[in-house]
Amino acid sequence: ADDLFARADHALGPRAQADTVLAVRRAQAVWRPLERLLPVPTALELTDEELRDLLGGAAGRLAGHGVDVTWPETSTGALTARAVAGADRTPPADLRSFFGGDGTVDLRWRLELDGDPLTDDEAATVADGGAVVRLRGRWILVDARIARKARDRRLPPLTAVEALAVALTGHTDIGGERVRVAPSAWLDALRRALTDPDGGDRPVDQPARLTATLRDYQLRGLRWMDRMTSLGLGGCLADDMGLGKTIQLISLHLLRQERPEDRGPTLVVCPASLLGNWEREVGRFAPGTPVRRYHGPGRTLDGADEGFVLTTYGTMRLDAARLGAHTWGLVVADEAQHVKNPHSSTAKALRLIGARARIALTGTPVENNLSELWALLDWTTPGLLGTHRRFRTRWIAPVEAERVLAANGDGEQHTARLLAQLVRPFLLRRRKTDPGIAPELPPKTETDRPVALTAEQETLYRKQVETVMGEIRAGAGGIARSGLVLKLLTGLKQICNHPAQFLKEDQAPLTGRSGKLELLDELLATITAEGGAALVFTQYVTMARLLERHLRDRGTPAALLHGGTPVAKREELVRRFQDGEFPVFLLSLKAAGTGLNLTRADHVVHYDRWWNPAVEAQATDRAHRIGQTRPVQVHRLIAEGTVEDRIAALLEAKKELADAVLGSGEQALTELSNDELATLVELRSMA
């Protein structure tokens, strides 16, 4: 202005300067820095803060009062800063060591002009300049926050797992603010590989030593677990019950033994009721593979340098330090919902056991309870989801808030989608109803589920054998001997079911006294969590009544049908079950083995054996019949080391004695000699 008014030839008129002063006086009331142009307007040097204020909002206020702000035409362009992860390093040569060790990934601010990255020299210009800098022939406004980022471009580095989380979600938290992050090319390639269930750069076929043929979806599960564990990461295999989680895990163990860097023993932590099942499955699908139980008195890890070591959650909790001192190639948490509470002593003990890789197995959906999801994935892949407190703040609270808004028709569940992107590669969830799986499932799958006796059951069993065999050896013959044999067998079967049945204790506590009952609880918990329904058959009405009371006490909806049930009530119970009013139907074998249509059930549990497969098959066909649209799983509960175990083996082998049993049931066993009978009923240790 002073240059303009100093010119002798200016043609603005004699009042131009006075009008300008009046205009500035009016404008300074809107934007205070204009005071410095008074009393006579000359030149005004703006500070960086004032220039940013003028560009950031004051220009609009001035325009509203009739004062236009004019800028050079070249002052266009958006200067932004984006966080970039992994740009300063080459891809790690050994991803397993990278994820399993102390690997870090750089995180820094990258300045961009209209989305195009600045060079280091240009970024330095921004850092050293003021509120407006000259870039690429244009004057560019520099926001104060952008300037700070330009001056301090390096951020605290990410751990390897944190960097992976950033690559999966495209976000991280910096200074309490959620910031978008661009992963480097190698991190983005790793993200693409992990998000492809069939990804990975090495072909994986089923192990040569596996004595089974994996179904396609099982082979995909094996490839997924192998890829995750070979990277030093872990995962949760959350297949529905009956899809073969055990055989997939056994296959993984065999596959890892083929590679020197992965060899080592596999520790399986599971409920006590599943020890026998694991031992038999390993023997069946991986014959020759060492398998031992680390359970009970005299347990030891001496020589446990290969194969499988099986232990219970209770034993693991007691011996966490000893188990943690051993070298494991793989640690598996079966029925991993047992450690869904991260603050429980069991979950804390499990975290003390180190391994090169960790896999959680569960048939119970976990994606609906975020705290339980955190507990599982923080064990399999520590650091992925941050601390539990941070997880609650960063994920649970926003997800719950968005869910409430979405329920009211307001807003989108953006945070939930981001969380799904983060956890999906580490959680393989398949359901029996999935299009790619249902066609592969057989219509009926039958499984023997061995279970150990409790100490109380063992004591009663041995006493029953000793007492009644003593009476038989004393010389009873004919009908009297047959009666004693049936008394012996009936008593042993009742003891295997539950001591309360044998002792005729109608109101005694039931929990913790029967291995079968513990396994039934495990099965029903998973079945009901998956939205399934089960028929539970027993040949004893007294046992069915005990089960009814037990399930009622546990809050599991169930109903009982037996021979004394009136016809009208029988029909009503069947209708209610078929309509989905309760998920567990307790049935006596004789009363419900024929004539019922119970196709809502996709699971059949034979709590005790009739020792006649034809009778059992008739009972199973209450669910597996015309009208059934889902595969049916049959579970036969067998007490290990007992007469039940031996009869099951005979029936499987189809020996001559088995044929006799098929024809006349338990009566055929009365023809055995004393020594043959003693051998049949002898209690054998399974340790």
C-alpha positions, 0 to 999 in steps of 0.5 A: 500500500505505501508503494502504491500511494507513494507513486505520483501517477496513481489514479485512485483519486484524492480520497483513496488513502482515506477510504483505505484507512476506513476500510482497514478500521472496519476489517480489523474488528473482524480480524485483529492483526489488521490493527497493525496496518493503522494509522496509515496502511503500509505493509503487514508482515504476518506471523506463521500463526496469523497466516494459518489463521487467515487461511483457516477461517479468517478469510471467510469471516472477512468475506462475510463483511465485504472484504475479499482476500485474494491469493496468488493463483499458484497457491493451490494443492493439498499438503498431507502427511501419511504414516508409512510402515516398513518403508526403510527396510527390506523384507526379512529373510526369515519371517519365523525369526522376525515374528518370533523374535525381537523384529521391529518395523519402522514407522514414519510420516510421509509427506504428500502433495495432492497424494504424490510423495515429496522427496526428502529435500522437499520434506526438508523445505516444509520442515524448515519453512514457514506457514507457506512454502514454495513447492513445485512452482506453487505456494503451499499452505503448511498446516501447523500439524503437518509442519510438526510431522515434517520436523519429526518424521520418525515415529516409535517403531512397531513390533513385528506383530504390530506391523502385521496388524497395521498391514491388515487394518491399514490403521494404527493409534498414534498419540491416542488418535487413529491414523491411516497407515500405508504398508510398504510393498513387502508388508502388503504382499504378506497381508495378501498371502495371509488373507488368502486361505489357500495362500502361501508360496509352498505346496502342502500335501498331506503327510506320507505317514498319515493313515487317512485321506484328508477331505478337501476342507481338512487339507485347506485347514492343514495348509492354513495351520502350517502357513501360520506356524511356519511364520512363527505365528499361531491361530485358532481352528474353530471348526464345527464339531465333527469336521475333524479338528483332531485329524487336522492337528495330527496331520500338522504334527506329522508335517512339521516332523518332516522339516528339521527346523520344525521337529519337536514334541507336541503338547496337547492340553485338553479336558480329562475326558478327551485324553483317551480320544486323543490317544486313540486318534493318534494311534489310528491316524499316526501309528508309530508316533509316540504318545504319552499321558502326562497325568496322574501320579508318577507323571514324567517328561523324561524322554518326551522329546518327540511325538505327542504329550497329552495333559489336562488343564488341571494338571497343566495348571499345577505343573506349568513351571515344569511344562514350561521348562520343556522344549515344545515344537507345538502347544495345542489348547483343545476345547480352548474355550476353557481358557476364554477367561484371560484372568483365570489361573488356567489361562495364566498358567498356559501362557507360561509354556513356551513353544515355537508355535501355538494352535487353539482348537474349539468348536464353539464360536468365539467371534461374538464375544470379543473378550473371549476372542482376545483371550484366545488370539492373545495366546496364539499370537501375543501382541496382535490385539494389544493388552486387554485394557487397550483392546477394550478401549480400542475395539470393544467399546467402539464396536458396542457403541456402533452396534447400538447405533446400527440397531437404531438404523443410525450409522455403520459398524466400521470398527467391527469391519476393521476388527474382522480384517485384523482377526480373520487370518488368525481364526479359521471358522468353518461350519457344517452348513458351509457350501464348500463343506456340506457336500463332503460330509458323510450323512452319518459319522460314528465315533467311539469316545473313550473316557477315563474313570474317576478314582471313585469309579475305579475303587467301586469297579475293582471292588465289584469285580473282586466281590462278584468274581469271588462268588462265581469262583466259589462254585455257583452253577447253572441259573445261579451262575448266570445271574451272578454274571449278569449282576457283575456286568450290570454293576460294572456298566452302572459304575462306568455310567456314574457311581450315583447310579450304582449306589442308588443315590437319587439326590447325591452330588453328581459333578466330578464323580464320572468321566462319562458325565464330564465328557457329556457336559463337554459335548453338549456345551459345544453342540448347543453353542453351535445351535445343534440338538442332541438325543442322549440314549441310555438303557437305564431310566435311573441314569436318565433321571440323574442326567435330567437333574444334572442338566437342569442344575446346569441350566441346560434345557432338556426333557426325558422320555421313557417307557412310563411316559404317557402316550399324550405326553410322549407326543407332546415332548416329540413335538416340542423337541422338533419345534426347537423348544429344548436342545437335549432329549434324554431317551431310554433305549427301549422306549425310544429306540423305534417309532420316533421321528426326531430329525431336529437332532444332528447329534446322537449320544449313546451314554452307555452301550447296549452291546448290540449294534443293531439296537443302537442303529435303530436308536440312531435312526430316530435322527438319521432318517428321511427328513433329516437335512444335516449330517448326523454325528453319533458319539458312543461313550466308552469307559477306558480299560473296562469291560465296555472297552473290551466289548467295543473292541470285540464288536469292532473286530467282529470276532466269534464272541462278538457275533454271539453278543450280536445275537443274544446280548449280555446273556452270551457272556454267561457262557464264558469260563471263569478265567475268560470272564475275569480277563474280560472284566479286569480293570486295566490301567490306561496311564 
